């Protein structure tokens, strides 16, 4: 019986250590955050067209800090572009996604309304993938993550639009202005 308990404890300790920063009881300080060299991380953010002039583009952020941008419509730069962020910045973004429990968001946030843009966010890390479709009704914590991904990838450089402005425009189009009920 003692041997079984010891094996269980060793197993649990190994699982907690293997899962890494997404499962830490106490998050590390920013200076302690690193991505294991063997971890695979891909983060995507895609914003789609609306009935109007909403910027449509997709960004993909890779483990090595490479940022790929594909501008479609209503953006300053159309076509493919690339940039780079530091791996420390990527580690902070992954930490934020984990601390916000990204994998616990619903798969889809939708309402029976039309003409709004959709934001599709995904995180793939060490073989686990989550995709969240945000059309309308998502929690504010998801909107903050979407904006943070835009900010980290500096998409404003290619789109010509600040993340905060995109969010305001979406709310305005949805009728969430100055206390008005949602349409």
N, C-alpha and C positions, 0 to 999 in steps of 0.2 A: 504493500500500500504506500509506504514512504517513497519507494522508487517511482511509482506512478505519479505521485504528487510532484516529486522533483522533476520528472520528465515534463509534466504539464507546465510547471513554472518556467523551465528552460524554453519550452515551445512558445509560450506566451511572450516571454522576453524577446525571443527571436522575431516573432510576428510584429511586435510593437517597433522594434528597431528597424525591421525591413520596410515597414510601411512609411517610414520617414516622416517628413514634416507635416503631412496631412493629418497625422494622428497624434502629434505631440500634445501632452497635457498642458505644458507650459511652452508657448511659442518661443523660439529663440530670438535673441535680439538681432537687429538688422545686420550687425557685424558678424554674427554667427551663421547667417543663412547662406547656404551653398546648395547647389544641386549636385547629387552624386554624379560622378563622371559617367556612370553607366545608365543614368535615367534618360528616358525618352520623354520629351515634352513638346507638344504642339498646341498652340492656342490660336483659335480663329475668331474673327469678328466680321460679320457680313451685314451690311445695311442695304435694304432693297428700296426700289422706287415706291413712290406713293402717287396719289392723284395730285400732282403739283410738282414742285422742284426740289424734292428731297434728294440729297446726295446718295448715290448708289455705288458701293465699292466693297471690296473684301480685303482684309489683311490676314496674314498668317505669320505667327511668330514661332520660330524654331528654337530648339535647345541651345544652339550655339549663338543665339542672339540675332540671327538673320531675320529681317522683317521683309516679307513680300507683300506688295500692294498691287491690287488690280482695280483701277478706276473705270467705272462704267458710264455713269451719267450724272450731270449736275455737279461735277467736281472740277477743280482747277486743272488737274492732270488726269487724262484718260490713259488707259493702257497699263502696262506692267512697269513697276518701279521696285527698287529694293533699298533697304537701309539696314542699320544695325543698332542694336541696343546692347548694353553690357550684360554679361551673365549675372552680375549682382542685381541689376534692375529686373531681369527676368525672374530671378529667385524671389525677389520681393513681390512681384506680381503673382507668382505661383503661391506664395505664402498667403497673400490676400485672398486669392480664389479659394484656397483650402480653409482659411479662417472664416470665410463667409459661407462655408458649406455648399460650394457650387454644385456638388454632386447630389445635394438634397433638393435643389430647385425642381419644380415640375418640368416636364419635357416641353410643354406648350402653355403659353398664356395668350388666350384669344377671347374675343367677344364678338357678338353679332353686329359688327359695324364694318364699314368699308373705307377704302381709300387711304389707309394709314401705311407708313413704312413698316417693315418687319426687320428686327435685328436678330440675327442667328449667331449665337456664341457657342464655342465648343472648347473643351479642354481634354486633351489626351495625355495621360501621364502613366508611364510604366504599364501599358497594356489596358488601362481603364479609360473609357471615353464617355463623355457626357455632352450632349447637344441640347441647348435650350433655345426654343423659338419664342421670341417676344414680339407679339403683335399688339396686344393691349391687355392691361390689367396685371402686369408683372409687379412684384414688390420693388420698392425703391432701392433696396440693396442690390438687386440685379442691375438696375439702371446705373447705379454708381460704378459697378464693376465694368459695365459696357463703356462708360465714359473713361474709366481708368485705363482700360486696354487701349482706347483711342489715344489717350494722353501719353502713355508709355511708348506707343509706337509712333508718336508724333504725326498722326494722320492729317492734322491740320496743314502740314507742309504740302500735302498732295491734294487734299480736298478743298482747302481754303475756308473751312468751317470749323469753329471751335466745338468741342464736345458739348459744353454747356448750352450753346446756341441750338444744336441739333435737338437736345432734350426739350428745350423751351418750345421750339417749333412743333415738335410732336405733340406736346401737351396742348398747345394753342389749337392745333388742327383737330384735336380730340375734344375740344370744348372744356378742358379743365382750367379755364382761365378765371382768375379772380372770383372763385367761389361758385362759378356756374356748375350745374350738374353735368356729368358725363353724358355725351350724346349716345 
